[in-house]
Amino acid sequence: MKYLYVYPEKCTGCRECSIACSLTKFGECNPKKAAINIIRDEFNRYEFPIVCFQCEDPVCLKFCHQNAYKIEDGVVIRDEDKCIGCRLCAVICPYNAVTTIDDEIIKCDLCGGDPMCVKYCSTDAILYLDETEELEKRRKEMAERFLEINKK
């Protein structure tokens, strides 16, 4: 299985990834309409790309009243036909990986296995790699790191 891996130490905060995502999904260059967001802390001097971690036990799937989420080949997918737009998934995602703007609910689906954010990240801060034991450990550590950052 392939997943997105983030390397915050390489992120410059340019938002090329977000622009590529919004252009691919919505046909417009609007980082607010992207399934990837960049958190910037100017005091501690870091940028942190937020992507869906494709959780093994996703809360978006578990708590969706309409059963609009399913896992296909390890990717958490939202069924637009079943979704009523209640936004509960965005509220309960501990990683802020599900976002909303206007009437849209935005969540990464890995672009069907060809993620645009990776193609346009000029610093390799986001990579799409086959999971190894080491990378699985790193992905889980990054998820925990984000939860710690998010508490602050």
C-alpha positions as CSV (number, residue, x, y, z in Angstrom):
1,M,0.0,0.0,0.0
2,K,1.2,3.5,-0.8
3,Y,0.6,6.5,1.5
4,L,1.6,10.2,1.7
5,Y,4.5,10.9,3.9
6,V,5.3,14.4,5.1
7,Y,8.7,15.8,5.8
8,P,8.0,19.1,7.6
9,E,11.7,20.0,7.8
10,K,11.6,20.3,4.0
11,C,8.4,22.3,3.8
12,T,8.8,26.0,2.9
13,G,5.2,26.9,3.2
14,C,4.9,27.8,-0.5
15,R,1.5,26.0,-0.8
16,E,2.3,24.6,-4.3
17,C,0.8,21.3,-3.1
18,S,-2.4,23.0,-2.0
19,I,-2.7,24.8,-5.3
20,A,-2.2,21.6,-7.3
21,C,-4.8,19.9,-5.2
22,S,-7.4,22.6,-5.6
23,L,-6.8,22.9,-9.3
24,T,-7.1,19.1,-9.8
25,K,-10.2,18.7,-7.6
26,F,-12.1,22.0,-8.3
27,G,-10.4,23.6,-11.3
28,E,-9.3,26.6,-9.4
29,C,-6.1,27.8,-7.8
30,N,-7.5,28.2,-4.3
31,P,-5.4,26.7,-1.4
32,K,-8.5,26.9,0.8
33,K,-10.2,24.3,-1.5
34,A,-7.4,21.7,-1.0
35,A,-7.3,18.4,0.8
36,I,-3.8,19.4,2.0
37,N,-3.2,22.4,4.3
38,I,-0.1,23.9,5.6
39,I,0.1,24.9,9.3
40,R,2.6,27.6,9.9
41,D,4.0,28.6,13.2
42,E,6.0,31.7,12.8
43,F,7.3,31.8,16.3
44,N,8.6,28.3,16.4
45,R,9.6,28.5,12.7
46,Y,8.0,25.6,11.1
47,E,5.5,24.6,8.4
48,F,3.6,21.4,8.7
49,P,1.7,19.9,5.7
50,I,-1.5,18.4,6.9
51,V,-2.7,15.4,4.9
52,C,-5.1,12.6,5.6
53,F,-3.3,9.8,7.4
54,Q,-5.7,7.3,5.9
55,C,-6.3,5.9,9.4
56,E,-6.7,2.2,10.0
57,D,-9.8,3.0,12.2
58,P,-11.0,6.3,10.9
59,V,-13.4,8.4,13.0
60,C,-14.9,9.9,9.9
61,L,-16.0,6.4,8.8
62,K,-17.0,5.3,12.4
63,F,-19.2,8.3,13.2
64,C,-20.8,9.2,9.8
65,H,-24.5,8.8,10.2
66,Q,-25.0,8.3,6.5
67,N,-22.3,5.7,6.0
68,A,-20.8,8.0,3.4
69,Y,-17.2,6.8,4.1
70,K,-15.6,3.5,3.2
71,I,-12.1,2.1,2.9
72,E,-11.0,1.0,-0.6
73,D,-7.5,-0.4,-1.0
74,G,-6.4,1.3,2.2
75,V,-7.8,4.7,1.2
76,V,-10.7,6.3,3.1
77,I,-13.1,7.5,0.5
78,R,-16.2,9.7,0.9
79,D,-19.3,8.8,-1.2
80,E,-20.7,12.1,-2.4
81,D,-24.1,10.5,-3.1
82,K,-24.5,9.3,0.5
83,C,-23.0,12.4,2.1
84,I,-25.6,15.0,3.3
85,G,-23.0,17.6,4.1
86,C,-23.5,17.7,7.9
87,R,-19.7,18.2,8.4
88,L,-19.4,15.9,11.4
89,C,-16.4,14.3,9.8
90,A,-14.6,17.7,9.6
91,V,-15.5,18.4,13.3
92,I,-14.3,15.1,14.7
93,C,-11.2,14.4,12.6
94,P,-8.3,14.8,15.1
95,Y,-5.9,15.7,12.4
96,N,-8.0,18.4,10.7
97,A,-7.6,16.5,7.5
98,V,-11.2,16.9,6.5
99,T,-12.1,20.5,5.8
100,T,-15.0,22.4,4.4
101,I,-15.5,25.5,2.4
102,D,-18.9,26.7,1.1
103,D,-20.9,23.5,0.5
104,E,-17.8,21.4,-0.2
105,I,-16.4,18.7,2.1
106,I,-12.8,18.2,1.2
107,K,-10.8,15.1,2.1
108,C,-7.8,13.5,0.4
109,D,-8.5,10.5,-1.8
110,L,-4.8,10.2,-3.0
111,C,-6.0,11.4,-6.4
112,G,-6.8,7.8,-7.3
113,G,-3.2,6.7,-6.7
114,D,-1.5,9.7,-8.5
115,P,-1.5,12.5,-5.9
116,M,-0.9,15.9,-7.5
117,C,0.5,17.4,-4.3
118,V,3.5,15.2,-4.6
119,K,4.1,16.0,-8.2
120,Y,4.2,19.8,-7.5
121,C,6.1,19.8,-4.2
122,S,9.4,21.2,-5.3
123,T,11.2,20.4,-2.0
124,D,10.0,16.8,-1.6
125,A,8.2,17.7,1.6
126,I,5.4,15.3,0.6
127,L,6.2,11.9,-0.9
128,Y,4.0,9.0,-2.1
129,L,5.7,5.8,-1.1
130,D,5.1,2.1,-0.6
131,E,4.7,1.5,3.0
132,T,7.5,-0.4,4.8
133,E,7.7,-1.2,8.5
134,E,10.0,1.8,9.0
135,L,7.7,4.1,7.0
136,E,4.6,2.8,8.9
137,K,6.3,3.7,12.2
138,R,7.2,7.1,10.8
139,R,3.6,7.8,9.6
140,K,2.2,7.0,13.0
141,E,4.9,9.1,14.7
142,M,4.0,12.0,12.4
143,A,0.3,11.6,13.3
144,E,1.2,11.7,17.0
145,R,3.4,14.7,16.4
146,F,0.6,16.6,14.7
147,L,-1.7,15.8,17.6
148,E,0.8,17.3,20.0
149,I,1.2,20.4,17.8
150,N,-2.6,20.7,17.5
151,K,-3.0,20.8,21.3
152,K,-0.9,23.9,21.7
